[in-house]
Amino acid sequence: MSDQYVADRMGCMDVMAKYAKGVDNRDLELYRRCFSDDVVVTGFGEETYTGGDEWTAYVKEALEAFGPTQHMMGPQLVDFDDDGVAHCRTDVQAHHYMADAPDTTLTLWATYENDMKKIDGEWKIIRHHLVSRGTRIQKDQPPA
């Protein structure tokens, strides 16, 4: 295993850590930097989003339905092809407090299937696909 392989793998993992930090802290500039200008995003409903700006605008609007969120990234697998593309699989569990009902949470279990490429020396997501494993909406019960 080469030092470059380890550095590239860590670079891809850092993209997903910044993804979570950006969305959970509502730092959409950091979040936007995770994506290439021509990223293609699928799996978040029927729509296909093309471009980092279009996708980030959608996320900004979607976040208005939620109060605090926490995206916990699980194991990540990374395979590199000969063209310099990293094919990444990252499990995620995301908790979302509802803005209009703070005692209600939406939990998502999913897998992000991403392709990443180095652009100007930084790993960026060029294809982002969500595979939903399930969701649950739960109202907190008062203590007994």
Secondary structure, 3 states (H helix, E strand, C coil): CCHHHHHHHHHHHHHHHHHHHHHHCCCHHHHHCCEEEEEEEECCCCCCEECHHHHHHHHHHHHHHEEEEEEEEEEEEEEECCCCEEEEEEEEEEEEEECCEEEEEEEEEEEEEEEEEEECCEEEEEEEEEEEEEEEEEECCCCC
